[in-house]
Amino acid sequence: MNNQQIAISEQQDWIEIGTIVAPQGLRGELRVYPDSDFPERFLEPGTRWLQHPKTGEIEEVELLGGRYIPGKNLYVIVLEGVEYRDRAEALRDYKILVENSDRPELTEDEYHVLDLINLEVFHQQTGEKIGIVTNLFYAGNDLLEVTLDKQPIVEPNTSPDLSQISRRSKRRKFKKPTSKPATILIPFVKEIVPVIDTDQGRIEISPPDGLLDINEN
């Protein structure tokens, strides 16, 4: 691997294309969960960048090749200088980046993931703002994760009588719940998402009956 390292700066833009999730076998191969619709990012040899999951530093690396694992939405890649499992294990959770200028040309109705994040989502028929796009998932059909503007009101739970419960049981059974913003998943298909205006920062959706109700997390 190239030893050149650079601290991420505000002046340099990067595109995250995937995350190393695990070693593959004993010879240094790496399993990668993709954040890109472009297979060539993981298949064609060339320069890529690795981002340290804790420090944020990036390191230049050469991709030697890769292959797709059907049915698992994973790629297996080979990086120069990563020849053994222990070195591959050390790269777990690293992000794989390319420079922002290294964008494949898009055809009509194709979008880069980063161009969709933070777009405001509106109901096409009512004009109501639903929320903002916060992620894109690949599960057969692409799914837009939308964080709702109107968060449900959670009623406070009545505290149970813990006087007869051991300390260990209290810790195990009555952990404080973590709060997570409510989201919905919108199928990213033309019939449901007919308008995408990246210049105006908005998406218009035409959801079928019940989608906005039954799909809440």
N, C-alpha and C positions, 0 to 999 in steps of 0.2 A: 504494500500500500504506500501511496505517496505520503510523506511526513508533513507536507505543507498543511498548516492549520490557520484558520482565520476566524476571528471573533465576529459574530453577526453584527452588522451595523445597519442603521436606518437607511443608509444610502444604497445598500445592495438589496435587491428584491430577489426572492427565491420562490420557487414553486415546489410544494411538497407533493411527491408522487407516490409515496408508499412508506410503510413501517416494517422494519425487520422484526418478525415475531418469534423466530426460533431457528436453531440449526436444522439442517437436513442431512442426516447421515453423519459419517465420520470424516469426510474429506473437505470440510470447510464450506459446503454449500449452505445457502441461507434461504429460509422461507420468508416471503414478503407479502404483506397484505396491501393491495394496491389502492391508491387514491387517485388513479388516473384511468381514463378510458382508452389510453393509447398503449397497446401491447408493446410497441417498439421501445418504450421506456425501459422495459425489463428484458427484452430479447436481443436488441442490437448493441454490440460492443461500443464502448465509448466512455467519456468522462461523466461521472456522476459525483454527488457530494453527500457526505454523511453528517448528520447533525447529532451531537451528543445529547441524550435525553435530559441531562441535568444541567450541564454548563452552557448549552446552547452553541458551543463552538462547532464549526464545520470543518470537514477534512475532505480534500479531493481524493477520489478513488477511481480506479478503472474497472468498469463492468466488462467482463470477458464473455458473458453470454447468459442465457437463461431459458427457462421453459415454463409453460403453464400447466398447472395441475387441474384437470377438468373436474367440475363438480364441487370444488372447494374454494373457488375464487382466490387462489394463491398462485404466486410465481415462485420458482426456485431459481436463484441467481448465483453466479460465481463472480467473486471479486478478486482482483489481483492481490496477492500476498496473504489471502485468507485460505489456508490449506488444511487446517486441522479444526476439529470440533471445538476445542477450547477457545480458539480465536473467534470462531463464529458465535459461540455462546456469549463472549464479551461484547458483541455487537447487538445483542437483544435490545429492543425498544429504540434503537437508533432510527431516525427519520432519513429517508432518501430524498434528496433535493436535486433540482436542475435550476439553472439560472432562468430568471423571468423572461429573458430575451429568447430562450430556447423553447419557443412554443410552436407546436405543429400547426399548419394552416387548417382552419376549420371549414367544413362544408356548411350549407344551410341547415339550421336547426341543430347544430352542434355547439357545445359551450364548454369552456374550461370550468372546472369545479370552483376555483377561486372567484370566477366572475359571477357565480350564483350566490355565494355566501354573503349574507347581510342584505340581500334584496328584500324589499318589503312586499308582502303578499296581500293581495286584495281579492275580495269576492267579486267576480265580474258582474253578476246580476244586481247585487245590492250596493256595491261600492264600499262595503265595510272592510276596514283593514283587519286582517286575520292575525298577522304576526310577521316575523322575519325568518328567512332561511338560515339555519344554523349548521346544517350538515347535509351530506348526500350519501345514501347507502346503496350498495349494489346487492340486490337479492332477486335474481331473475329479471324483474323490471327495476329500473332505478327508482329510488324513493327519496323525495325531498323531506328532510326533517324541518318542521316549522315550529319555532317557539312562539306560543300564543301571546298576544297582547293582553287578553283577558284571562288572567290566572284564576282557577277555581278557588273559592274560599274554603279553607280547611278548618272545620270546627275543632277547638282544642279538646283533647281527650281528657276524660276525668281520671285523675290519678288513682290507681288501685291501692288497696290497703296492703302495704308491704311488710307489715309488722311481723307476720308469721313466716316470712320467706327469708331464706339464708342469703348472705351477701353474694355468694357465688351465683345463686339462682337469679338474684336481682340483676346482676351484670349480664347474665345470659338472656333473660327473657324480657327485660324492660329497658333495652337500649333506646336512647333518644333517637327518634327518626330523623333522617337527613332530608332537608328540603331540596327539591329539584324542580326547576320550572317545567310546567306542563307543555308537552309538545304533541304534534300530530304528524303522521306520515302521509305524504301526498304522492301518489303514483306520478312519476315524471313522464307523462305521455301527452301527446298533442290534444287529445280529447278533453283532458282534465286541466292541463296547463296550456291554454291556447295563446297566451300573450307573455312574452319575455322581453322586457325592455331594459337592457343593461345600462343604456345611456341615462335613463330616467330612474334607474335603481328600483324597478318594480316588476312584479309578476302578478298576472291576473289568473285566477283559477275558476273553473266552472265545475264544482264538485257534485257528484251524484248524491241523491238524497241519503242522508245518514252518515256520509263520510266524515264530516266534521264532528259528529257525536260519538260514533263507535270506535274511532281511531285514536282517542285520547289515551296517553300513557299514564 
